Amino acid sequence: MGLFTLPEARRELERLRPVLDEIVALRADAAELSAALGAGTPTDLGGLAEFKAAQARLDDLMSAVQATGAELKGFAPLLVDFPADLAGVPVLLCWLEGDQELTWYHRADLGFAGRRRLP
């Protein structure tokens, strides 16, 4: 898909916020449904049909994120990377669930452990 500039990545993140929020909510529902199904205990969220529907919706939402060129790297917590270039260095602009803005990056070869604040 190509590289994002920082302004493009920030705009895309804002556009994706409703999708990311829905992923977080559905993730919690799917976890509760899975636990209830495994234990054979009822939940107000439903049963197997609702669990399968949540999984299908999660797949659709995750595909929508990937279709933008962003990379969904983590599910719990949610981690989204935007491929970019900073001063000739391949980096990933990095948003982690709970971050208010896109203010972090890491070199593509270092991964999350090399995460730094954007200059």
PyMOL commands that set and color helices and strands:
alter all, ss='L'
color gray80, all
select helices_A, chain A and resi 6-39+48-67+112-114
alter helices_A, ss='H'
color red, helices_A
select strands_A, chain A and resi 71-75+78-86+89-96+104-107+116-117
alter strands_A, ss='S'
color yellow, strands_A
deselect
rebuild
show_as cartoon
